[in-house]
């Protein structure tokens, strides 16, 4: 299928800028609900300040945060669409152009494998040197070719967890273990309120991919029974906005459960997104 290279680059670049600079309406509404519900003045002020920061960033098309994030790309492919190597190259080039326009914070490490691990290779001064994470592709019934760009920051990655849970044939055991680990992660995160992203799969790779899918299809206005339970229980920790106490430690939980195997173990990947995440936007090509 033919495509216009320049058009794809321009659309993906714009999508990255929107992802890095804009709150979706459902997230704005979630902040407004949290502000109205908050009783502690310093917590309310923090929530109001975060929302105001987001409104200014959207107006200026400037980064929501000093940590502008690592680009992650999720592509939905309908039954009559196709993805070629040339298209993936155009998407990657669009990501680089978007990092120049946002601009992204220069944080790509140069050098060989050892140099990139210990940072002895130095930091590239170019924001567009920051390669995107490996692209995830999902088949969908809708006949579209849709690209989602997520900008994922370092703090949540540091506090993220992939672990196994012995389910004991009891969903409550799994949920309570997730809550326990989420309470620890959010307490250490610092930049709360969080949006918890959770994937439950058969392997570390699958659980992490499902966790990303949970972010892609997130909606702050909708919570399943399991998601609401996790949100409510973690909010009982009273960590609050920026760790300064209050009712809102978690704005919402997004959970994606994939196929499971006959085993006593469930593999769970959890990311406690910062107060600006998931920074995400999408475009149809």
VEXVEXTOR-642727 format. One record per residue (C-alpha): residue in three letters; chain; x, y, z. Coordinates in Angstrom, 2 decimals. Layout:
@residuo = Ala cadena = A x = X y = Y z = Z
...
REM end
This chain:
@residuo = Unk cadena = A x = 0.00 y = 0.00 z = 0.00
@residuo = Unk cadena = A x = 1.49 y = 3.33 z = -1.06
@residuo = Unk cadena = A x = 1.81 y = 6.14 z = 1.45
@residuo = Unk cadena = A x = 3.10 y = 9.69 z = 1.49
@residuo = Unk cadena = A x = 6.37 y = 9.70 z = 3.47
@residuo = Unk cadena = A x = 6.28 y = 13.42 z = 4.26
@residuo = Unk cadena = A x = 2.66 y = 13.24 z = 5.38
@residuo = Unk cadena = A x = 3.37 y = 10.34 z = 7.75
@residuo = Unk cadena = A x = 6.40 y = 12.13 z = 9.22
@residuo = Unk cadena = A x = 4.39 y = 15.33 z = 9.77
@residuo = Unk cadena = A x = 1.43 y = 13.50 z = 11.35
@residuo = Unk cadena = A x = 3.57 y = 11.42 z = 13.70
@residuo = Unk cadena = A x = 5.66 y = 14.46 z = 14.69
@residuo = Unk cadena = A x = 2.52 y = 16.42 z = 15.56
@residuo = Unk cadena = A x = 1.18 y = 13.45 z = 17.51
@residuo = Unk cadena = A x = 4.36 y = 13.27 z = 19.59
@residuo = Unk cadena = A x = 4.16 y = 16.98 z = 20.38
@residuo = Unk cadena = A x = 0.52 y = 16.62 z = 21.44
@residuo = Unk cadena = A x = 1.38 y = 13.59 z = 23.56
@residuo = Unk cadena = A x = 4.14 y = 15.48 z = 25.35
@residuo = Unk cadena = A x = 2.23 y = 18.72 z = 25.87
@residuo = Unk cadena = A x = -1.47 y = 17.96 z = 26.31
@residuo = Unk cadena = A x = -3.90 y = 16.43 z = 28.81
@residuo = Unk cadena = A x = -6.84 y = 14.61 z = 27.23
@residuo = Unk cadena = A x = -10.26 y = 15.87 z = 28.32
@residuo = Unk cadena = A x = -10.98 y = 12.77 z = 30.41
@residuo = Unk cadena = A x = -7.80 y = 13.42 z = 32.41
@residuo = Unk cadena = A x = -8.65 y = 17.10 z = 32.90
@residuo = Unk cadena = A x = -12.05 y = 16.03 z = 34.19
@residuo = Unk cadena = A x = -10.41 y = 13.52 z = 36.56
@residuo = Unk cadena = A x = -8.26 y = 16.29 z = 38.03
@residuo = Unk cadena = A x = -11.29 y = 18.52 z = 38.46
@residuo = Unk cadena = A x = -13.13 y = 15.73 z = 40.31
@residuo = Unk cadena = A x = -10.11 y = 15.16 z = 42.54
@residuo = Unk cadena = A x = -9.83 y = 18.89 z = 43.32
@residuo = Unk cadena = A x = -13.51 y = 19.05 z = 44.26
@residuo = Unk cadena = A x = -13.12 y = 15.96 z = 46.48
@residuo = Unk cadena = A x = -9.91 y = 17.00 z = 48.23
@residuo = Unk cadena = A x = -10.17 y = 18.45 z = 51.75
@residuo = Unk cadena = A x = -6.51 y = 19.05 z = 52.57
@residuo = Unk cadena = A x = -5.59 y = 22.53 z = 51.34
@residuo = Unk cadena = A x = -2.01 y = 21.76 z = 50.32
@residuo = Unk cadena = A x = -3.20 y = 18.70 z = 48.41
@residuo = Unk cadena = A x = -5.90 y = 20.73 z = 46.64
@residuo = Unk cadena = A x = -3.33 y = 23.42 z = 45.76
@residuo = Unk cadena = A x = -0.98 y = 20.80 z = 44.28
@residuo = Unk cadena = A x = -3.74 y = 19.33 z = 42.13
@residuo = Unk cadena = A x = -4.78 y = 22.79 z = 40.93
@residuo = Unk cadena = A x = -1.17 y = 23.66 z = 40.11
@residuo = Unk cadena = A x = -0.63 y = 20.46 z = 38.09
@residuo = Unk cadena = A x = -3.80 y = 21.12 z = 36.08
@residuo = Unk cadena = A x = -2.82 y = 24.76 z = 35.50
@residuo = Unk cadena = A x = 0.64 y = 23.62 z = 34.36
@residuo = Unk cadena = A x = -1.02 y = 21.27 z = 31.87
@residuo = Unk cadena = A x = -3.25 y = 24.03 z = 30.52
@residuo = Unk cadena = A x = -0.25 y = 26.33 z = 29.96
@residuo = Unk cadena = A x = 1.73 y = 23.53 z = 28.30
@residuo = Unk cadena = A x = -1.15 y = 22.80 z = 25.92
@residuo = Unk cadena = A x = -1.52 y = 26.48 z = 25.03
@residuo = Unk cadena = A x = 2.22 y = 26.81 z = 24.30
@residuo = Unk cadena = A x = 2.71 y = 23.30 z = 22.85
@residuo = Unk cadena = A x = 5.55 y = 22.93 z = 25.32
@residuo = Unk cadena = A x = 6.56 y = 19.88 z = 27.43
@residuo = Unk cadena = A x = 4.38 y = 19.00 z = 30.39
@residuo = Unk cadena = A x = 7.47 y = 18.08 z = 32.38
@residuo = Unk cadena = A x = 11.23 y = 18.57 z = 32.44
@residuo = Unk cadena = A x = 11.51 y = 14.80 z = 31.87
@residuo = Unk cadena = A x = 9.99 y = 14.84 z = 28.40
@residuo = Unk cadena = A x = 9.96 y = 11.03 z = 28.25
@residuo = Unk cadena = A x = 11.00 y = 8.13 z = 26.04
@residuo = Unk cadena = A x = 8.83 y = 7.72 z = 22.91
@residuo = Unk cadena = A x = 6.84 y = 4.48 z = 22.79
@residuo = Unk cadena = A x = 4.82 y = 3.71 z = 19.66
@residuo = Unk cadena = A x = 1.77 y = 1.43 z = 19.48
@residuo = Unk cadena = A x = 0.27 y = 0.74 z = 16.04
@residuo = Unk cadena = A x = -3.25 y = -0.60 z = 15.39
@residuo = Unk cadena = A x = -3.67 y = -2.38 z = 12.05
@residuo = Unk cadena = A x = -7.06 y = -3.18 z = 10.53
@residuo = Unk cadena = A x = -7.84 y = -6.18 z = 8.27
@residuo = Unk cadena = A x = -7.29 y = -4.29 z = 4.99
@residuo = Unk cadena = A x = -4.26 y = -2.29 z = 6.10
@residuo = Unk cadena = A x = -0.61 y = -3.25 z = 6.07
@residuo = Unk cadena = A x = 2.60 y = -2.19 z = 7.75
@residuo = Unk cadena = A x = 5.80 y = -2.19 z = 5.71
@residuo = Unk cadena = A x = 9.38 y = -1.58 z = 6.68
@residuo = Unk cadena = A x = 9.23 y = 1.70 z = 4.78
@residuo = Unk cadena = A x = 6.21 y = 2.80 z = 6.82
@residuo = Unk cadena = A x = 7.96 y = 1.93 z = 10.08
@residuo = Unk cadena = A x = 10.94 y = 4.00 z = 8.94
@residuo = Unk cadena = A x = 8.63 y = 6.96 z = 8.25
@residuo = Unk cadena = A x = 7.06 y = 6.56 z = 11.71
@residuo = Unk cadena = A x = 10.51 y = 6.53 z = 13.33
@residuo = Unk cadena = A x = 11.51 y = 9.63 z = 11.35
@residuo = Unk cadena = A x = 8.29 y = 11.28 z = 12.51
@residuo = Unk cadena = A x = 9.24 y = 10.52 z = 16.10
@residuo = Unk cadena = A x = 12.63 y = 12.18 z = 15.56
@residuo = Unk cadena = A x = 11.01 y = 15.23 z = 14.02
@residuo = Unk cadena = A x = 8.57 y = 15.44 z = 16.92
@residuo = Unk cadena = A x = 11.45 y = 15.32 z = 19.41
@residuo = Unk cadena = A x = 12.97 y = 18.30 z = 17.63
@residuo = Unk cadena = A x = 9.71 y = 20.24 z = 17.66
@residuo = Unk cadena = A x = 8.60 y = 19.54 z = 21.26
@residuo = Unk cadena = A x = 11.55 y = 19.71 z = 22.01
@residuo = Unk cadena = A x = 12.54 y = 16.56 z = 23.83
@residuo = Unk cadena = A x = 15.18 y = 16.76 z = 26.55
@residuo = Unk cadena = A x = 18.59 y = 15.63 z = 25.24
@residuo = Unk cadena = A x = 19.21 y = 12.36 z = 27.08
@residuo = Unk cadena = A x = 20.40 y = 9.85 z = 24.49
@residuo = Unk cadena = A x = 23.62 y = 8.18 z = 25.62
@residuo = Unk cadena = A x = 26.30 y = 7.72 z = 22.98
@residuo = Unk cadena = A x = 28.95 y = 5.01 z = 22.66
@residuo = Unk cadena = A x = 29.17 y = 1.23 z = 22.55
@residuo = Unk cadena = A x = 27.27 y = -1.19 z = 24.79
@residuo = Unk cadena = A x = 29.55 y = -0.57 z = 27.80
@residuo = Unk cadena = A x = 29.59 y = 3.17 z = 27.23
@residuo = Unk cadena = A x = 25.80 y = 3.34 z = 27.11
@residuo = Unk cadena = A x = 25.49 y = 1.38 z = 30.32
@residuo = Unk cadena = A x = 27.93 y = 3.44 z = 32.40
@residuo = Unk cadena = A x = 27.33 y = 6.73 z = 30.48
@residuo = Unk cadena = A x = 31.02 y = 7.07 z = 29.65
@residuo = Unk cadena = A x = 29.99 y = 7.64 z = 26.03
@residuo = Unk cadena = A x = 28.48 y = 11.01 z = 26.96
@residuo = Unk cadena = A x = 25.08 y = 12.52 z = 26.18
@residuo = Unk cadena = A x = 24.12 y = 13.53 z = 22.67
@residuo = Unk cadena = A x = 23.19 y = 17.24 z = 22.50
@residuo = Unk cadena = A x = 20.46 y = 16.46 z = 19.94
@residuo = Unk cadena = A x = 16.96 y = 15.75 z = 21.26
@residuo = Unk cadena = A x = 16.20 y = 13.73 z = 18.12
@residuo = Unk cadena = A x = 18.97 y = 11.25 z = 18.93
@residuo = Unk cadena = A x = 16.64 y = 9.60 z = 21.44
@residuo = Unk cadena = A x = 15.51 y = 6.41 z = 19.72
@residuo = Unk cadena = A x = 11.94 y = 5.24 z = 20.28
@residuo = Unk cadena = A x = 11.34 y = 1.99 z = 22.13
@residuo = Unk cadena = A x = 10.56 y = -1.07 z = 19.96
@residuo = Unk cadena = A x = 7.22 y = -0.57 z = 18.21
@residuo = Unk cadena = A x = 4.26 y = -2.70 z = 19.30
@residuo = Unk cadena = A x = 1.73 y = -3.70 z = 16.61
@residuo = Unk cadena = A x = -1.79 y = -4.98 z = 17.29
@residuo = Unk cadena = A x = -4.39 y = -6.36 z = 14.89
@residuo = Unk cadena = A x = -7.82 y = -4.74 z = 15.33
@residuo = Unk cadena = A x = -11.23 y = -5.35 z = 13.78
@residuo = Unk cadena = A x = -11.70 y = -1.68 z = 12.86
@residuo = Unk cadena = A x = -10.28 y = -1.03 z = 9.39
@residuo = Unk cadena = A x = -7.74 y = 1.59 z = 10.42
@residuo = Unk cadena = A x = -4.04 y = 2.23 z = 10.55
@residuo = Unk cadena = A x = -3.72 y = 4.18 z = 13.80
@residuo = Unk cadena = A x = -0.53 y = 5.25 z = 15.54
@residuo = Unk cadena = A x = -0.41 y = 5.97 z = 19.28
@residuo = Unk cadena = A x = 2.61 y = 7.79 z = 20.71
@residuo = Unk cadena = A x = 3.28 y = 7.61 z = 24.43
@residuo = Unk cadena = A x = 5.98 y = 9.65 z = 26.18
@residuo = Unk cadena = A x = 7.02 y = 7.63 z = 29.23
@residuo = Unk cadena = A x = 9.17 y = 9.22 z = 31.95
@residuo = Unk cadena = A x = 12.00 y = 7.86 z = 34.02
@residuo = Unk cadena = A x = 10.51 y = 8.06 z = 37.52
@residuo = Unk cadena = A x = 7.67 y = 5.62 z = 36.80
@residuo = Unk cadena = A x = 10.11 y = 3.29 z = 35.04
@residuo = Unk cadena = A x = 12.29 y = 3.24 z = 38.16
@residuo = Unk cadena = A x = 9.30 y = 2.44 z = 40.37
@residuo = Unk cadena = A x = 7.71 y = 0.01 z = 37.91
@residuo = Unk cadena = A x = 7.54 y = -3.67 z = 38.85
@residuo = Unk cadena = A x = 7.24 y = -6.96 z = 36.98
@residuo = Unk cadena = A x = 6.60 y = -9.83 z = 39.36
@residuo = Unk cadena = A x = 4.85 y = -13.14 z = 39.81
@residuo = Unk cadena = A x = 1.83 y = -13.65 z = 42.05
@residuo = Unk cadena = A x = 0.59 y = -17.03 z = 43.27
@residuo = Unk cadena = A x = -3.13 y = -16.64 z = 42.69
@residuo = Unk cadena = A x = -4.28 y = -19.52 z = 44.96
@residuo = Unk cadena = A x = -7.43 y = -19.73 z = 42.82
@residuo = Unk cadena = A x = -8.62 y = -16.49 z = 44.40
@residuo = Unk cadena = A x = -8.81 y = -13.17 z = 42.53
@residuo = Unk cadena = A x = -8.73 y = -11.29 z = 45.84
@residuo = Unk cadena = A x = -5.24 y = -12.64 z = 46.55
@residuo = Unk cadena = A x = -4.00 y = -11.21 z = 43.26
@residuo = Unk cadena = A x = -5.69 y = -7.84 z = 43.71
@residuo = Unk cadena = A x = -4.44 y = -7.42 z = 47.27
@residuo = Unk cadena = A x = -0.88 y = -8.25 z = 46.23
@residuo = Unk cadena = A x = -1.12 y = -5.63 z = 43.47
@residuo = Unk cadena = A x = -2.42 y = -3.10 z = 46.01
@residuo = Unk cadena = A x = 0.45 y = -3.82 z = 48.41
@residuo = Unk cadena = A x = 3.07 y = -3.35 z = 45.70
@residuo = Unk cadena = A x = 1.30 y = -0.27 z = 44.32
@residuo = Unk cadena = A x = 1.29 y = 1.36 z = 47.75
@residuo = Unk cadena = A x = 5.06 y = 0.90 z = 48.02
@residuo = Unk cadena = A x = 5.63 y = 2.17 z = 44.47
@residuo = Unk cadena = A x = 3.48 y = 5.28 z = 44.85
@residuo = Unk cadena = A x = 5.01 y = 6.12 z = 48.21
@residuo = Unk cadena = A x = 8.43 y = 6.19 z = 46.57
@residuo = Unk cadena = A x = 7.36 y = 7.79 z = 43.29
@residuo = Unk cadena = A x = 7.21 y = 11.40 z = 44.45
@residuo = Unk cadena = A x = 5.27 y = 12.82 z = 41.50
@residuo = Unk cadena = A x = 1.78 y = 11.65 z = 42.47
@residuo = Unk cadena = A x = -1.14 y = 11.46 z = 41.83
@residuo = Unk cadena = A x = -0.44 y = 8.42 z = 39.73
@residuo = Unk cadena = A x = -2.32 y = 6.58 z = 37.03
@residuo = Unk cadena = A x = -1.55 y = 2.91 z = 37.63
@residuo = Unk cadena = A x = -1.06 y = 0.82 z = 34.48
@residuo = Unk cadena = A x = -1.20 y = -2.95 z = 34.98
@residuo = Unk cadena = A x = -0.80 y = -5.89 z = 32.63
@residuo = Unk cadena = A x = -1.46 y = -9.53 z = 33.60
@residuo = Unk cadena = A x = 0.04 y = -12.09 z = 31.23
@residuo = Unk cadena = A x = 1.89 y = -15.39 z = 30.87
@residuo = Unk cadena = A x = 5.42 y = -14.00 z = 30.57
@residuo = Unk cadena = A x = 7.33 y = -10.84 z = 31.42
@residuo = Unk cadena = A x = 7.14 y = -9.66 z = 27.80
@residuo = Unk cadena = A x = 3.41 y = -10.30 z = 27.49
@residuo = Unk cadena = A x = 2.58 y = -8.68 z = 30.82
@residuo = Unk cadena = A x = 4.58 y = -5.57 z = 29.91
@residuo = Unk cadena = A x = 2.96 y = -5.36 z = 26.46
@residuo = Unk cadena = A x = -0.47 y = -5.64 z = 28.11
@residuo = Unk cadena = A x = 0.51 y = -2.91 z = 30.56
@residuo = Unk cadena = A x = 1.29 y = -0.61 z = 27.63
@residuo = Unk cadena = A x = -2.00 y = -1.57 z = 25.97
@residuo = Unk cadena = A x = -3.80 y = -0.65 z = 29.19
@residuo = Unk cadena = A x = -2.35 y = 2.85 z = 28.86
@residuo = Unk cadena = A x = -3.23 y = 3.11 z = 25.17
@residuo = Unk cadena = A x = -6.90 y = 2.30 z = 25.81
@residuo = Unk cadena = A x = -7.12 y = 4.16 z = 29.11
@residuo = Unk cadena = A x = -10.11 y = 6.33 z = 29.97
@residuo = Unk cadena = A x = -10.16 y = 8.23 z = 33.28
@residuo = Unk cadena = A x = -13.96 y = 8.27 z = 33.25
@residuo = Unk cadena = A x = -14.26 y = 4.47 z = 33.26
@residuo = Unk cadena = A x = -13.14 y = 1.97 z = 35.89
@residuo = Unk cadena = A x = -13.90 y = -1.74 z = 36.05
@residuo = Unk cadena = A x = -14.68 y = -3.28 z = 39.43
@residuo = Unk cadena = A x = -11.09 y = -4.55 z = 39.74
@residuo = Unk cadena = A x = -9.61 y = -1.22 z = 38.66
@residuo = Unk cadena = A x = -11.81 y = 0.73 z = 41.09
@residuo = Unk cadena = A x = -10.89 y = -1.62 z = 43.94
@residuo = Unk cadena = A x = -7.17 y = -1.04 z = 43.36
@residuo = Unk cadena = A x = -7.66 y = 2.73 z = 43.07
@residuo = Unk cadena = A x = -9.69 y = 2.95 z = 46.28
@residuo = Unk cadena = A x = -7.35 y = 0.75 z = 48.31
@residuo = Unk cadena = A x = -4.17 y = 2.55 z = 47.25
@residuo = Unk cadena = A x = -5.84 y = 5.91 z = 47.97
@residuo = Unk cadena = A x = -6.26 y = 4.74 z = 51.56
@residuo = Unk cadena = A x = -2.47 y = 5.07 z = 51.90
@residuo = Unk cadena = A x = -2.88 y = 8.88 z = 52.18
@residuo = Unk cadena = A x = 0.30 y = 9.50 z = 50.17
@residuo = Unk cadena = A x = -1.53 y = 12.23 z = 48.29
@residuo = Unk cadena = A x = -0.37 y = 14.67 z = 45.61
@residuo = Unk cadena = A x = 3.45 y = 14.96 z = 45.48
@residuo = Unk cadena = A x = 3.61 y = 12.77 z = 48.59
@residuo = Unk cadena = A x = 2.23 y = 15.54 z = 50.82
@residuo = Unk cadena = A x = -0.81 y = 13.56 z = 51.98
@residuo = Unk cadena = A x = -4.40 y = 13.80 z = 50.83
@residuo = Unk cadena = A x = -7.18 y = 11.71 z = 49.32
@residuo = Unk cadena = A x = -5.77 y = 11.47 z = 45.80
@residuo = Unk cadena = A x = -2.78 y = 9.18 z = 45.50
@residuo = Unk cadena = A x = -4.26 y = 7.43 z = 42.44
@residuo = Unk cadena = A x = -6.40 y = 9.18 z = 39.83
@residuo = Unk cadena = A x = -7.30 y = 5.92 z = 38.08
@residuo = Unk cadena = A x = -6.12 y = 2.37 z = 37.46
@residuo = Unk cadena = A x = -5.89 y = 0.88 z = 33.96
@residuo = Unk cadena = A x = -5.66 y = -2.91 z = 33.86
@residuo = Unk cadena = A x = -5.42 y = -5.28 z = 30.90
@residuo = Unk cadena = A x = -5.71 y = -9.03 z = 31.45
@residuo = Unk cadena = A x = -4.47 y = -11.24 z = 28.63
@residuo = Unk cadena = A x = -4.68 y = -15.00 z = 27.99
@residuo = Unk cadena = A x = -3.58 y = -17.10 z = 30.96
@residuo = Unk cadena = A x = -1.99 y = -20.51 z = 31.28
@residuo = Unk cadena = A x = -2.80 y = -23.42 z = 33.60
@residuo = Unk cadena = A x = -0.38 y = -22.43 z = 36.34
@residuo = Unk cadena = A x = -0.38 y = -21.29 z = 39.93
@residuo = Unk cadena = A x = 1.38 y = -18.08 z = 38.92
@residuo = Unk cadena = A x = 0.24 y = -14.88 z = 37.23
@residuo = Unk cadena = A x = 2.86 y = -12.51 z = 35.84
@residuo = Unk cadena = A x = 1.99 y = -8.89 z = 36.59
@residuo = Unk cadena = A x = 3.65 y = -5.76 z = 35.20
@residuo = Unk cadena = A x = 2.78 y = -2.51 z = 36.93
@residuo = Unk cadena = A x = 3.79 y = 1.07 z = 36.12
@residuo = Unk cadena = A x = 2.88 y = 3.89 z = 38.52
@residuo = Unk cadena = A x = 2.62 y = 6.71 z = 35.99
@residuo = Unk cadena = A x = 3.55 y = 10.19 z = 37.22
@residuo = Unk cadena = A x = 1.03 y = 13.00 z = 37.60
@residuo = Unk cadena = A x = 1.35 y = 13.80 z = 33.86
@residuo = Unk cadena = A x = 1.02 y = 10.24 z = 32.54
@residuo = Unk cadena = A x = -0.04 y = 8.60 z = 30.42
@residuo = Unk cadena = A x = 1.24 y = 11.33 z = 28.07
@residuo = Unk cadena = A x = -0.32 y = 10.05 z = 24.90
@residuo = Unk cadena = A x = -1.90 y = 11.04 z = 21.59
@residuo = Unk cadena = A x = -2.92 y = 9.18 z = 18.44
@residuo = Unk cadena = A x = -3.39 y = 9.74 z = 14.72
@residuo = Unk cadena = A x = -4.85 y = 7.79 z = 11.81
@residuo = Unk cadena = A x = -2.59 y = 7.40 z = 8.80
REM end
